[in-house]
Amino acid sequence: MRDLGDIAHPPVLTDGLVRLRELRAADKAAVVKACNDGLIERFCYRVPYPYHENDFVEFLAYNEQFWTADLTATWTVVDPRSDELLAMISLDVRPVRQAGEIGYWCAPWARGRGVMSAAVRLVRDWAFDELELERLELTTDVDNIGSQRVAQAAGFRREGVLRGHLTARERRADDVLFAVLPGDPREPLEPLPDPRLEDGRVVVRPFEPDDIPAVRYACDDPDVAHWIHLVPQPYSLADAEQFVIESRRRLAAGERARLAIADAHTGELLGSISLDLFAKRQAAEIGYWVKREARRRGVAVAAARLLVRWAFEEVGVERLEILTYPGNAASQALAEKLGFRREGLLRGFLAVEPGKDRTGRADPLPDGSLPPRDDQVQFALLKEDRTG
């Protein structure tokens, strides 16, 4: 790390899309408006809430001392043409570790435009190329999916979850730790991008918190619980909330794409379809459920066709699998309709779920009893089968 004594204050940085400059008194109205946004209140624990004009005045007064006193660089992110305030970003330098931590918030009117990713990349490059730091870190709430996408777009690698990392606004929360080293590639990292797949009839998209009531209604169905492993019965609102939260977290982590199936015209939630990745095998497993009112309408087939194309063409898998209980004739017919080939019976593949009827889950033994574990029929589709 270079000697920082000759840096009087952080420089202006720009890439044409955004400009990073010092905070000014004229920014007060925009900062106050942005910091009273609900997402900033939830995820930015250092920002006072509600945020008042006095909070801005105090921050502005101390802002000029951040670098000289604490080696903390702060920038206001603005539009390079209009000077409209878009976000704020900071870099805390830790000389003992020759490292730094980036923090930021984005105004609600600037989200979805690549503003924050551009700002993070500018600060990253200054930290490595000018300050010669050896490591940069970024932490974000485990449920702040947008912030995690920002980190990945700036080349930061997900290193793990810091359980119970801090208490903010009376809520103890987990944080995801991202980091990048000087020698790492600086290209965006998207281990599993957020898809939005459409065919005019259905849309396959990530789950949103607003889907929780519809998930609860759909899954509180004995048929869903019977044919889908580990679905509780009865199915509560808390179960639905956990389902949606875990779906969003695991998609951001690049572990699993468990997605919503919605009507393309009305937005009504019709079901769910998932892609579980087995990276070392370049393979994935497809699973799905459809709510009672939407069955026998081709919903699952349409969603599966979209997912198959996405998996092969964008995710990069070479083999897709569908596993189904021996008695689930509808799922087996769907697999065959999609071109999957039946490969065999996986005996005793799943542990028995206490309290659930095993009819159709395992074939009786010669003496009429059921085996100690449940079976699965395996179907597979290779990329070469589809393109050949």
N, C-alpha and C positions, 0 to 999 in steps of 0.2 A: 504494500500500500504506500502511496506517495505521501510526502509531507503535506498536510492540509493547511499549514500555517499561512501559505501565500494566497489562499482563496478567501477573499474578503466576504463574498456572498455568493449564493448559487447563481449560475448564469441563466439567461433566457434560453429556452430550448424550443425548437420547432421542427416539424416535418412536413408542413404544408396543410395537414389536416387539423392539427391543434397547435397551439402556442402556449408554452409554460412561462409565466411571468410572475412578478411579485404581487402580493395582495395589496389592494388599494382601498381607500376609504369609499370610493364610488361603488365598490362591490357589495356594500352592506346589504342593500335590499335583496339582491339575488342570493347572497349567502344565507340570509335569514329565511327566505322563502324555501330554499333547497333543504336546509337543515331541519325544517319542520315536516319533512316528508316521512311517511311511515316506515319505509324501508331503511332509511338512514337512522331513524330512531331505534329500529330493531337490531341492526347489524353493526352500527358504528358506536361502540360504547364510550369512546372518548368525547363524542360530540354531545353537549348538554341538550336535554329535551324536557320541556319545550325550549326552543332556541329563541332568545330575545336579542334585541338590538344591543343591549349592554354586553352580552356574550361576545358579539362581534367586536365591539369597541375594545374589550379587554384582550381578545385574541390579536387584533391588529396592533395594539400597543406593544405586545410582547413578541410579535412575529419577527421583527427585525433582529431580535436577540437570539432566536432559535439556533442559528448557525454558529455564531461566535460562542454562545454559552453551552450549547448541548450537542453541537455537530448534527443538528436536525435541519435539513433543507426542506422548505415548503414552497409549493408553487400553486398558483391559480391557473387552471386550465381554461383557455378561452378559444373562441373561434378566431383564427388569424386575420380574418377580413373584417368582421363586425365587432370584435372584442367582447362578444357575449360570453358571460361566465357559463361554463359547462361542468366544471368539476374542480376538485382540489386533490393534490397528491403530495406525499411527503417521503423523505428518505432519512431514516435514523441510522447514523453511522456508529458502529461499535468498534473502535480502534483496537481493543484488546483481541478481538476475534478477527480483525481485518474483514469485517462483514457489515452488512446493512440490512435494514428491514423497510419494505415499502408499505405504505398505507394510503388509502384513498377513499373518497366518496364521489359519486356522480349524481348530478342534478337530475330529477325525474324527466325534465324536458330534453335531456341529451342522451338518454339510454337507448340502446339498440342501434347506435350509429358507429360503433368502433372507437368512440372517443377515449374511453378508459384504457383500452388495450394499447392505443397509440401513445397515450401519456406514459403508461408503464414501460413501454419499449424505450422511450426517450430517456427516462430516468435510469433504466437498466444500462443503457449504452453509456451514459455519462458516468455512472458508478464504476463500470468496468474499464472503460477506455480512458477516462480522465482521473478518477480517484484510485484506480487500480485495486479495487476491492477484490477479495478472493471468494466471496459468497454473498448472494442476495437471497433473502427470505421474504415470504408473504404468507400471512395467516388469514383465514376467513372462516366465518361460521359454517358449520357443516351443512346447514340448510340454505346458505347464500349461494345458490347455483350460479347466478349471474357473475358473481365475483370469482368463482372458481373458473368459469369460462374465460374471464379476463386474464387470469394467471396463465392458463394454458395457451391462450393466444399470444402471450409474450414469451413463450418458451419455457415457462417454469414447470418443473416436474413435481408431481404429487408425491410426497414422501411419507405421509401417514396422517392419522387422526390423533390429535392431542386431546385425550378424554378429560372432561371437566376442566378445560384450560383456564377459564376465568368466569367470574360472576359479573354480569352486566344487567343493570336495571332489574335486580332481584331474580335473575335467571342464570343458573349455572349452565354453561354451554360447552359443547365440543367444538374444537377448531380443526380445520384441515391445514396442514403445513405444506407449503410449496417452496421450492428452492431452485436456483440456477447457479451454475459455476461458470467462470470465464470461458472454459473450453467447451461448454455444452453448445449444441446447435441453437441458434436464436430464432429458428423458424417456429411457427405455431405448433403446439402439440394438441391434437384432438384424438385421444384414444378411442372415443366413441362419440361422434358428433350428435347433437340434437337433431333428430329427423323430423320432417313433416312430409309424409308420403300421401299422395292423393291419386284417386282414379276417377273422380267425378261422383262416386257413390259414397265412399268412405274416406275418412282421413285418419291416418295413424300418426300420432303425435305424443310428446311427453305428457305425463300426468301433471295436472295443476291442482293446487289446494282446493279450488272450487269443485273439483270432481269428487270430493270425499263423500257427500251425501248420496250421489248416484252410484258410487262403488258399493257403499253399504247396502243400498237397495238391491243391486244386482247380485251381490254375493250372499245375501241372506236367502239363499235358494238351496234346498236340499240337493238338487242335481249338481250345482256347482261344487258344493262341499263334497259330494260323493266322488266325482270324477277328477277333482283337482287336489293333489296331495298337499296337505298341511293347511287347507282352508278351514278355519273354525266353523262350527255350527252349534248354536246360532251365531250369526255374524253381527258384531256390534259396530257402532260408530267409531269407537276407539280402534277396532281392528282395521276399519277402512282408513282411518287417519294414518295408522302405522304403515299400511300398504302403500299409500301415496307417498309418504315421507321417504320410506326405504326405496321406492321406485326412483324418486328424484335423486336421492343420494348416490345410488349405485350406478345410475346413468352418468352422473357427473364424474364418478370415480373410474368409469370405463369398464366396469365389471359386468353389467347386465343392462340390456335395454328392455325394460318392462314398460310397455307403452299403452296408451289409450286408443281405442277404436271409437270414432265418432261419426255420426251422420254428416256427410259433406254439406248438406243443405241446412239442417236445423241445429247442428252442433250437439245433438243428443248423444250422451255416452251409450254405446252399444256393447262394449266389452273391453277386453284387454288382450294384447299379444306380446310375447316376450322373446328375447334372443339372449340366451345364456352362452357366454363365450368360453371356449377352452383354447386359449391362445397358443399353447405349446403344440396342440394338434391342428391348429388353423381350422378349428371346427366350432360349431355352435348348435345349441338345441332350441327348437321352437316350441313354445307352449302358448295356450290361449284359453279364454273363456268368453262366452257371449251370454248376455242376459236373456231371460226366458222369452220376452216379447220380440226379440230380434232374431231368434233362431229360425232355421229353414228359409232364410232370405238371402243366403249366399254371403253373409257378412264375414264369416270366418275365412272362407275361401278368398274373398277379395282382399282382406287384410293380410292374409298369409302370402298371397302373390306379391303384394307390395313389399313385404318384409323379406321374402326370398330374393327379390331383385336387389334390394338395398344391401342385404348381407353379402351377396356375391360381388356386386359392382362397387360398393362404397366401403363396406367394413373390411372386405378382403378375405373372407373365409373361403375355404376350399371344400368343406363338407358340412351339410346341415342334417340334423337328426330330429325326429319326432318320436317320443315315447308315449305310449298310451296303454291303459289297462286292457287286458284281453277282452273284456266284455264291452268296451267302448267302440261299438261298430261305427258310430258317426265320425269319430276322430280317425279311425282307420280308413274310412271312405274318403275323408278329406285329404289324408296323406297321399293316397293313390291318385286322387284327382289332380294333385299338384305335381305328380310325377315321381314321388318318393317310392323307393322299392322296399318291400318288407324283407328284413334281414334275419329275423329270428325272434325267439322268446327269451327274454332275460329273466331267468327264474330267481325268485326271491330278491328282486332288485331293490325294493323299498321296504322299510320297516312298517309294521302294522300300526295304524293310527287307532289308539284306544277309543272305544265308543262309536266307531263308524262301522256301518254295514259293509261287509267285504264282498257282497254279491257282485260279480263281474270283475273283481280286482284280482282274484286268484282262482284257478281251476281246481276243483276238488281232487284229492288224491284217490287212489283206487278203493280205499276203505270208506270214502265219503267225507273224510275230514278235510280241513283246509291246511295248507302248508303254513309254516311259522312266519313267512314273509310274503309280501305281495309281488306279483309278477308284472312285467312290462313287455309289450311288443315294440320292437325297434324298427323304425323305418329310416331310410337315409336317402339323400340326394346329393350327388357330387356336382361341383361346378362344371366339370367336363360333360356330365349327363345333360345339363341344361343348354350348354352352348354347342354340343355336338350334333 
